[in-house]
Amino acid sequence: MKIRGLRWWMISLIMLGAIINYLTRSTLAVAAPTLLTELGISTREYSYITAAFQGAIMLQPLCGYILDVIGLKFGFAMFAAAWSVICMAHGFATNWHTLAVLRGMLGLAEGSANPAGMKAVSEWFPARERGMAGGIFNIGASFGSMLAPPLVVWAILHYNWQSAFVITGALGLVWVAAWLLLYDAPARHRRLSQEEAQHIAAGQEQHLEGDGKRPSILSILKMRNFWGIALPRFLADPAWGTLSFWVPLYLTTVRHFDLAQIAMFAWLPFLAADLGCLFGPMVVLALQKRGVRLINARRGAFTLGACMMMGVAFVGFVDSPYAAIALLSLAGFAHQTLSVTVITMSSDLFRRNEVATVAGMCGTFGNFGLLIFSLMIGGLMATVGYTPFFVSLAVLDLVAALLLWTLVREKTS
């Protein structure tokens, strides 16, 4: 019996949406050295701008709840259209106050990406394939961030920093049209074969079947497993925020890179992160083949990633800027190795009508950790430098691994 791969086309489509999502949110970081100079924005004010984004993106549970209630197809299209238009509006900002408001609006809309991806993974894939599907989806985060430096620098050099926001926002509107044309849920997709539908259904855990009710946030908050994945994300996600929002400024102010060098090198940590998105699920599959249960295999992959993250502690101690880039690339690889595993666990531990809500709530904790970390960098960087923050990233991930092993309990019935 031949099983067609429509589910892989669907996850590729949502991965493309994640690429646009992270491309638009990373545009500011790459344009920051130019934008801050032209608008007279200080480093502290820039931290307020990034904090506005992180504060608003903590409303991910709202996004997840909306996606669970009205459905993925039209819900995600609505959010994507909103973030595309808001991104384009960045090009009309003239001061940090306007940018902060726009970043807050952008954060609210873009908070839908992770809940949407996890909901698609839970609907379209059997348990054994969800890790790889989640890895493919999460490639969008790193690939979008990787695409930002060359594209944004090209726009700045050929036009101006304003055009960078208009171009990346317009790409989002193109994706929305493709999404509405091509995506649908498995139960309604006209091109899903009976064989593939049976393959998906046969691999779903019966105890995670949805009961048709709206998800209860209070009930989720009472669950040990929720805290078992939310707290590790609170500790681990600051690494991604540091790579996305602060590395271009670090390379400019500390390593003295010019705009052309940023275009050449700032994307490398995100290329490494793409590989980490695939490496994490591969580790999980390898452990499962050796008899390790699914949840323990995910925890093992997370722990391996946390151990590799120890390399980021040495970024501030190496003399060569290229060695620093290499260590930052290792951090990107390690972070996505562990991140994709803990994010996917929402679809392993919760019912399908709760997945988007749970993913959004966990995203709130992750972004709250990122918010605190970003404000600390903005407030203390001038006095203590970046090095203590790089060291702390390594420690936080090891603590996150300990919490993941301590709190999460696997349910089999």
VOFI-11116 format. One record per residue (C-alpha): residue in one letter; z, x, y; residue number from 1. Coordinates in Angstrom, 1 decimal, always signed. Layout:
REC|res|up|east|north|n
REC|A|Z|X|Y|NUM
...
//
This chain:
REC|res|up|east|north|n
REC|M|+0.0|+0.0|+0.0|1
REC|K|-1.0|+1.5|+3.3|2
REC|I|+1.4|+1.0|+6.2|3
REC|R|-0.2|+1.2|+9.6|4
REC|G|+1.5|+3.1|+12.4|5
REC|L|+1.6|+0.5|+15.2|6
REC|R|+5.3|+1.2|+15.7|7
REC|W|+4.5|+4.8|+16.6|8
REC|W|+1.9|+3.7|+19.2|9
REC|M|+4.6|+1.4|+20.7|10
REC|I|+7.2|+4.2|+21.0|11
REC|S|+4.5|+6.4|+22.5|12
REC|L|+3.8|+3.8|+25.1|13
REC|I|+7.5|+3.5|+26.1|14
REC|M|+7.7|+7.3|+26.0|15
REC|L|+4.9|+7.3|+28.6|16
REC|G|+7.0|+4.9|+30.7|17
REC|A|+10.0|+7.4|+30.4|18
REC|I|+7.7|+10.2|+31.6|19
REC|I|+6.9|+8.2|+34.7|20
REC|N|+10.6|+7.3|+35.1|21
REC|Y|+11.7|+10.9|+35.1|22
REC|L|+8.7|+12.1|+37.1|23
REC|T|+9.6|+9.8|+39.9|24
REC|R|+13.3|+10.6|+39.8|25
REC|S|+12.6|+14.4|+39.7|26
REC|T|+10.2|+14.4|+42.6|27
REC|L|+13.0|+14.7|+45.1|28
REC|A|+14.6|+17.7|+43.4|29
REC|V|+11.3|+19.7|+43.5|30
REC|A|+10.5|+18.6|+47.1|31
REC|A|+14.1|+19.3|+48.2|32
REC|P|+13.6|+22.9|+49.5|33
REC|T|+10.8|+21.7|+51.8|34
REC|L|+12.2|+18.2|+52.6|35
REC|L|+15.6|+19.5|+53.5|36
REC|T|+14.2|+22.0|+55.9|37
REC|E|+11.8|+19.6|+57.6|38
REC|L|+14.4|+16.8|+58.0|39
REC|G|+17.3|+19.1|+58.8|40
REC|I|+19.4|+17.9|+55.8|41
REC|S|+22.4|+20.0|+54.6|42
REC|T|+23.4|+20.8|+51.1|43
REC|R|+26.4|+18.5|+51.4|44
REC|E|+24.2|+15.7|+52.6|45
REC|Y|+21.8|+16.3|+49.8|46
REC|S|+24.7|+15.9|+47.4|47
REC|Y|+25.3|+12.5|+49.0|48
REC|I|+21.7|+11.5|+48.4|49
REC|T|+21.9|+12.5|+44.7|50
REC|A|+25.3|+10.8|+44.4|51
REC|A|+23.7|+7.5|+45.7|52
REC|F|+21.2|+7.7|+42.8|53
REC|Q|+23.9|+8.4|+40.3|54
REC|G|+26.2|+5.7|+41.6|55
REC|A|+23.5|+3.1|+41.3|56
REC|I|+22.2|+4.2|+37.9|57
REC|M|+25.7|+3.5|+36.6|58
REC|L|+24.7|-0.1|+36.7|59
REC|Q|+22.7|+0.5|+33.5|60
REC|P|+24.8|-2.2|+31.7|61
REC|L|+23.2|-4.8|+34.1|62
REC|C|+19.8|-3.5|+33.2|63
REC|G|+20.6|-3.5|+29.5|64
REC|Y|+22.0|-7.0|+29.6|65
REC|I|+18.9|-8.3|+31.5|66
REC|L|+16.6|-6.7|+28.8|67
REC|D|+18.7|-8.2|+26.0|68
REC|V|+18.5|-11.6|+27.6|69
REC|I|+14.9|-12.0|+29.0|70
REC|G|+13.2|-9.6|+26.6|71
REC|L|+11.9|-6.0|+26.7|72
REC|K|+8.3|-6.7|+27.7|73
REC|F|+8.7|-8.5|+31.0|74
REC|G|+12.2|-7.1|+31.8|75
REC|F|+11.0|-3.4|+31.6|76
REC|A|+7.8|-4.2|+33.5|77
REC|M|+9.9|-5.7|+36.3|78
REC|F|+12.1|-2.7|+36.6|79
REC|A|+9.2|-0.2|+36.4|80
REC|A|+7.3|-2.0|+39.1|81
REC|A|+10.4|-1.9|+41.3|82
REC|W|+11.1|+1.9|+40.8|83
REC|S|+7.4|+2.7|+41.5|84
REC|V|+7.4|+0.9|+44.8|85
REC|I|+10.7|+2.4|+45.8|86
REC|C|+9.6|+5.9|+45.0|87
REC|M|+6.5|+5.4|+47.2|88
REC|A|+8.8|+4.3|+50.0|89
REC|H|+10.6|+7.7|+49.9|90
REC|G|+7.6|+9.1|+51.7|91
REC|F|+8.5|+7.1|+54.9|92
REC|A|+12.1|+8.4|+55.1|93
REC|T|+13.1|+10.3|+58.3|94
REC|N|+16.7|+11.1|+57.6|95
REC|W|+19.3|+11.6|+54.8|96
REC|H|+20.7|+8.1|+55.3|97
REC|T|+17.4|+6.4|+54.5|98
REC|L|+16.9|+8.7|+51.6|99
REC|A|+20.4|+7.8|+50.3|100
REC|V|+19.6|+4.1|+50.4|101
REC|L|+16.3|+4.5|+48.7|102
REC|R|+17.8|+6.7|+46.0|103
REC|G|+20.4|+4.1|+45.3|104
REC|M|+17.7|+1.4|+44.9|105
REC|L|+15.7|+3.8|+42.7|106
REC|G|+18.8|+4.5|+40.5|107
REC|L|+19.4|+0.8|+39.9|108
REC|A|+15.8|+0.2|+38.8|109
REC|E|+15.4|+3.4|+36.8|110
REC|G|+18.6|+2.8|+34.9|111
REC|S|+16.6|+0.5|+32.7|112
REC|A|+14.7|+3.3|+30.9|113
REC|N|+17.3|+4.3|+28.4|114
REC|P|+18.4|+0.8|+27.4|115
REC|A|+14.7|-0.1|+27.1|116
REC|G|+13.9|+2.8|+24.9|117
REC|M|+16.9|+2.2|+22.6|118
REC|K|+16.1|-1.5|+22.3|119
REC|A|+12.5|-0.6|+21.3|120
REC|V|+13.7|+1.9|+18.7|121
REC|S|+16.1|-0.7|+17.2|122
REC|E|+13.4|-3.4|+17.0|123
REC|W|+10.5|-1.4|+15.8|124
REC|F|+12.0|+1.2|+13.4|125
REC|P|+13.9|+1.3|+10.1|126
REC|A|+17.1|+3.3|+10.2|127
REC|R|+15.6|+6.4|+8.6|128
REC|E|+13.0|+6.7|+11.3|129
REC|R|+15.1|+5.9|+14.3|130
REC|G|+16.2|+9.4|+15.0|131
REC|M|+12.6|+10.7|+15.2|132
REC|A|+11.6|+7.6|+17.2|133
REC|G|+14.4|+8.2|+19.6|134
REC|G|+13.4|+11.9|+19.9|135
REC|I|+9.8|+10.9|+20.8|136
REC|F|+11.1|+8.5|+23.4|137
REC|N|+13.4|+11.1|+24.9|138
REC|I|+10.5|+13.6|+25.2|139
REC|G|+9.6|+11.4|+28.1|140
REC|A|+12.7|+12.5|+30.0|141
REC|S|+12.0|+16.2|+29.7|142
REC|F|+8.2|+15.9|+29.9|143
REC|G|+8.4|+13.9|+33.1|144
REC|S|+10.8|+16.4|+34.6|145
REC|M|+8.6|+19.2|+33.4|146
REC|L|+5.5|+17.6|+35.0|147
REC|A|+7.3|+17.3|+38.4|148
REC|P|+7.3|+20.9|+39.6|149
REC|P|+3.5|+21.6|+39.3|150
REC|L|+2.5|+18.1|+40.5|151
REC|V|+4.9|+17.9|+43.4|152
REC|V|+4.2|+21.5|+44.6|153
REC|W|+0.5|+20.8|+44.4|154
REC|A|+0.9|+17.7|+46.5|155
REC|I|+3.0|+19.6|+49.1|156
REC|L|+0.7|+22.5|+49.3|157
REC|H|-2.5|+20.4|+49.7|158
REC|Y|-1.0|+17.5|+51.7|159
REC|N|+2.7|+17.1|+52.5|160
REC|W|+6.0|+16.3|+50.8|161
REC|Q|+5.5|+12.6|+51.6|162
REC|S|+2.4|+12.4|+49.5|163
REC|A|+4.3|+13.6|+46.4|164
REC|F|+6.3|+10.4|+46.4|165
REC|V|+3.3|+8.2|+47.0|166
REC|I|+1.4|+9.8|+44.1|167
REC|T|+4.2|+9.7|+41.5|168
REC|G|+5.0|+6.1|+42.5|169
REC|A|+1.4|+5.0|+42.2|170
REC|L|+1.3|+6.4|+38.7|171
REC|G|+4.1|+4.1|+37.8|172
REC|L|+2.2|+1.0|+38.8|173
REC|V|-0.7|+2.0|+36.6|174
REC|W|+1.7|+2.3|+33.6|175
REC|V|+3.1|-1.2|+34.3|176
REC|A|-0.4|-2.7|+33.9|177
REC|A|-0.9|-0.8|+30.6|178
REC|W|+2.6|-1.9|+29.4|179
REC|L|+1.9|-5.6|+30.0|180
REC|L|-1.4|-5.4|+28.3|181
REC|L|-0.4|-3.5|+25.2|182
REC|Y|+3.3|-4.1|+24.4|183
REC|D|+5.0|-6.9|+22.6|184
REC|A|+8.0|-7.4|+20.2|185
REC|P|+7.3|-7.0|+16.5|186
REC|A|+7.7|-10.7|+15.8|187
REC|R|+5.0|-11.5|+18.3|188
REC|H|+2.6|-8.6|+18.2|189
REC|R|-0.8|-9.7|+17.0|190
REC|R|-1.8|-6.3|+15.6|191
REC|L|+1.3|-5.7|+13.5|192
REC|S|+0.3|-5.8|+9.8|193
REC|Q|+2.3|-7.6|+7.2|194
REC|E|+2.9|-4.4|+5.3|195
REC|E|+4.3|-2.6|+8.4|196
REC|A|+6.4|-5.6|+9.3|197
REC|Q|+7.9|-5.5|+5.8|198
REC|H|+8.4|-1.7|+6.0|199
REC|I|+10.4|-2.2|+9.3|200
REC|A|+12.5|-5.1|+8.0|201
REC|A|+13.3|-3.4|+4.7|202
REC|G|+14.8|-0.4|+6.4|203
REC|Q|+17.0|-2.3|+8.8|204
REC|E|+20.8|-2.5|+8.2|205
REC|Q|+21.8|-6.0|+7.4|206
REC|H|+25.2|-5.7|+9.1|207
REC|L|+23.4|-4.9|+12.4|208
REC|E|+21.3|-8.0|+12.4|209
REC|G|+21.6|-9.9|+15.7|210
REC|D|+23.4|-13.2|+15.7|211
REC|G|+21.3|-14.8|+18.5|212
REC|K|+24.2|-14.8|+20.9|213
REC|R|+24.3|-13.0|+24.3|214
REC|P|+26.1|-9.6|+24.1|215
REC|S|+29.8|-9.7|+25.1|216
REC|I|+30.7|-6.7|+27.3|217
REC|L|+34.4|-7.3|+26.8|218
REC|S|+34.0|-7.3|+23.1|219
REC|I|+32.0|-4.0|+23.2|220
REC|L|+34.6|-2.3|+25.3|221
REC|K|+37.2|-3.1|+22.6|222
REC|M|+35.2|-1.2|+20.0|223
REC|R|+36.3|+2.3|+19.0|224
REC|N|+32.7|+3.3|+18.3|225
REC|F|+31.6|+2.5|+21.9|226
REC|W|+34.1|+5.0|+23.2|227
REC|G|+33.1|+7.4|+20.5|228
REC|I|+29.6|+7.7|+22.1|229
REC|A|+30.4|+6.8|+25.7|230
REC|L|+33.0|+9.6|+26.2|231
REC|P|+30.7|+12.4|+24.8|232
REC|R|+28.0|+11.2|+27.1|233
REC|F|+30.4|+11.4|+30.1|234
REC|L|+31.0|+15.1|+29.2|235
REC|A|+27.4|+16.0|+28.2|236
REC|D|+25.2|+14.3|+30.7|237
REC|P|+26.1|+16.6|+33.7|238
REC|A|+24.0|+19.3|+32.0|239
REC|W|+20.8|+17.2|+32.4|240
REC|G|+21.7|+16.3|+36.0|241
REC|T|+22.2|+19.9|+36.8|242
REC|L|+18.8|+20.9|+35.4|243
REC|S|+17.1|+17.9|+37.1|244
REC|F|+18.6|+17.9|+40.6|245
REC|W|+20.0|+21.4|+41.3|246
REC|V|+18.0|+24.0|+39.4|247
REC|P|+15.1|+24.1|+42.0|248
REC|L|+17.7|+24.7|+44.8|249
REC|Y|+19.5|+27.3|+42.7|250
REC|L|+16.2|+29.1|+42.1|251
REC|T|+15.5|+29.0|+45.8|252
REC|T|+18.8|+29.9|+47.3|253
REC|V|+20.3|+32.3|+44.6|254
REC|R|+17.3|+33.7|+42.8|255
REC|H|+15.1|+33.6|+46.0|256
REC|F|+12.1|+31.9|+44.4|257
REC|D|+9.4|+30.6|+46.7|258
REC|L|+7.6|+27.3|+46.2|259
REC|A|+4.8|+28.9|+44.1|260
REC|Q|+7.4|+30.5|+41.7|261
REC|I|+9.2|+27.2|+41.4|262
REC|A|+5.9|+25.6|+40.3|263
REC|M|+5.4|+28.4|+37.8|264
REC|F|+8.9|+28.5|+36.2|265
REC|A|+11.0|+25.4|+37.1|266
REC|W|+9.3|+23.3|+34.4|267
REC|L|+10.2|+25.7|+31.5|268
REC|P|+13.7|+24.3|+30.8|269
REC|F|+12.1|+20.9|+30.4|270
REC|L|+9.4|+22.2|+28.0|271
REC|A|+12.3|+23.6|+25.9|272
REC|A|+14.0|+20.2|+26.2|273
REC|D|+10.9|+18.5|+24.7|274
REC|L|+11.3|+20.8|+21.7|275
REC|G|+14.9|+19.9|+21.5|276
REC|C|+14.0|+16.2|+21.4|277
REC|L|+12.2|+16.8|+18.1|278
REC|F|+14.6|+19.5|+16.8|279
REC|G|+17.6|+17.2|+16.9|280
REC|P|+16.1|+14.5|+14.6|281
REC|M|+14.7|+17.2|+12.3|282
REC|V|+18.3|+18.6|+11.9|283
REC|V|+19.5|+15.0|+11.1|284
REC|L|+16.8|+14.5|+8.5|285
REC|A|+17.5|+17.9|+6.9|286
REC|L|+21.2|+17.1|+6.6|287
REC|Q|+20.4|+13.7|+5.1|288
REC|K|+18.2|+15.3|+2.4|289
REC|R|+21.3|+17.4|+1.5|290
REC|G|+23.3|+14.2|+0.9|291
REC|V|+25.0|+14.0|+4.4|292
REC|R|+25.4|+10.4|+5.5|293
REC|L|+23.5|+9.3|+8.6|294
REC|I|+26.3|+9.2|+11.2|295
REC|N|+27.7|+12.6|+10.0|296
REC|A|+24.2|+14.0|+10.1|297
REC|R|+23.9|+12.9|+13.8|298
REC|R|+27.3|+14.4|+14.5|299
REC|G|+26.3|+17.7|+12.9|300
REC|A|+23.1|+17.9|+15.1|301
REC|F|+25.2|+17.1|+18.2|302
REC|T|+27.6|+19.9|+17.3|303
REC|L|+24.8|+22.4|+16.7|304
REC|G|+23.4|+21.5|+20.2|305
REC|A|+26.9|+22.0|+21.7|306
REC|C|+27.2|+25.4|+20.2|307
REC|M|+23.8|+26.4|+21.6|308
REC|M|+24.8|+25.2|+25.0|309
REC|M|+27.3|+28.1|+25.2|310
REC|G|+24.3|+30.2|+26.4|311
REC|V|+24.3|+28.4|+29.8|312
REC|A|+27.6|+29.9|+30.6|313
REC|F|+25.9|+33.3|+31.2|314
REC|V|+23.3|+32.1|+33.7|315
REC|G|+25.3|+33.3|+36.7|316
REC|F|+26.1|+36.7|+35.1|317
REC|V|+22.6|+38.0|+34.3|318
REC|D|+20.8|+40.1|+36.9|319
REC|S|+17.2|+39.2|+36.0|320
REC|P|+16.0|+35.8|+37.3|321
REC|Y|+13.7|+35.6|+34.3|322
REC|A|+16.7|+36.0|+32.0|323
REC|A|+18.4|+33.2|+34.0|324
REC|I|+15.3|+31.0|+33.4|325
REC|A|+15.4|+31.8|+29.7|326
REC|L|+19.1|+30.7|+29.5|327
REC|L|+18.4|+27.6|+31.5|328
REC|S|+15.6|+26.9|+29.0|329
REC|L|+18.0|+27.3|+26.1|330
REC|A|+20.3|+24.8|+27.9|331
REC|G|+17.4|+22.3|+28.1|332
REC|F|+16.7|+22.8|+24.4|333
REC|A|+20.3|+22.5|+23.4|334
REC|H|+21.1|+19.5|+25.6|335
REC|Q|+18.3|+17.4|+24.3|336
REC|T|+19.1|+18.4|+20.7|337
REC|L|+22.6|+16.8|+21.2|338
REC|S|+21.6|+14.1|+23.7|339
REC|V|+18.9|+12.5|+21.6|340
REC|T|+21.3|+12.2|+18.6|341
REC|V|+24.2|+10.6|+20.5|342
REC|I|+21.9|+8.2|+22.4|343
REC|T|+20.3|+7.1|+19.2|344
REC|M|+23.7|+6.3|+17.7|345
REC|S|+23.8|+3.1|+19.7|346
REC|S|+21.2|+1.7|+17.4|347
REC|D|+23.1|+2.9|+14.3|348
REC|L|+26.4|+1.4|+15.2|349
REC|F|+25.7|-1.9|+17.1|350
REC|R|+23.8|-5.1|+16.4|351
REC|R|+20.2|-5.3|+17.7|352
REC|N|+21.1|-8.0|+20.3|353
REC|E|+23.7|-5.6|+21.7|354
REC|V|+21.8|-2.3|+21.6|355
REC|A|+20.3|-2.3|+25.2|356
REC|T|+23.7|-3.4|+26.6|357
REC|V|+25.6|-0.7|+24.7|358
REC|A|+23.0|+1.9|+25.7|359
REC|G|+23.3|+0.9|+29.3|360
REC|M|+27.1|+1.0|+29.2|361
REC|C|+27.1|+4.4|+27.6|362
REC|G|+24.6|+5.5|+30.3|363
REC|T|+27.0|+4.4|+32.9|364
REC|F|+29.6|+6.8|+31.6|365
REC|G|+27.0|+9.6|+31.3|366
REC|N|+25.9|+9.1|+34.9|367
REC|F|+29.5|+8.8|+36.2|368
REC|G|+30.1|+12.3|+34.7|369
REC|L|+26.9|+13.5|+36.4|370
REC|L|+27.9|+11.9|+39.7|371
REC|I|+31.3|+13.7|+39.7|372
REC|F|+29.7|+17.0|+38.7|373
REC|S|+26.9|+16.7|+41.4|374
REC|L|+29.5|+15.9|+44.1|375
REC|M|+31.5|+18.9|+43.1|376
REC|I|+28.5|+21.2|+43.2|377
REC|G|+27.6|+19.9|+46.7|378
REC|G|+31.1|+20.3|+47.9|379
REC|L|+32.1|+23.6|+46.3|380
REC|M|+28.8|+25.5|+45.8|381
REC|A|+29.1|+27.2|+49.3|382
REC|T|+32.5|+28.6|+48.4|383
REC|V|+32.5|+29.3|+44.6|384
REC|G|+28.8|+29.4|+43.9|385
REC|Y|+27.0|+28.0|+40.8|386
REC|T|+28.5|+30.2|+38.1|387
REC|P|+31.7|+28.2|+37.5|388
REC|F|+29.6|+25.1|+37.0|389
REC|F|+27.3|+26.7|+34.5|390
REC|V|+30.4|+27.9|+32.5|391
REC|S|+32.0|+24.5|+32.6|392
REC|L|+28.8|+22.9|+31.1|393
REC|A|+29.3|+24.9|+28.0|394
REC|V|+32.9|+23.9|+27.6|395
REC|L|+32.3|+20.2|+28.3|396
REC|D|+29.8|+19.9|+25.4|397
REC|L|+32.2|+21.4|+22.9|398
REC|V|+34.8|+18.9|+23.9|399
REC|A|+32.2|+16.2|+23.6|400
REC|A|+31.5|+17.2|+20.0|401
REC|L|+35.2|+17.1|+19.2|402
REC|L|+35.4|+13.5|+20.5|403
REC|L|+32.3|+12.4|+18.6|404
REC|W|+33.9|+13.6|+15.3|405
REC|T|+37.3|+12.1|+16.2|406
REC|L|+36.4|+8.6|+17.5|407
REC|V|+33.2|+7.4|+15.7|408
REC|R|+33.6|+5.4|+12.5|409
REC|E|+30.6|+4.5|+10.3|410
REC|K|+30.1|+0.9|+9.3|411
REC|T|+28.3|+0.2|+6.1|412
REC|S|+28.9|-3.5|+5.6|413
//
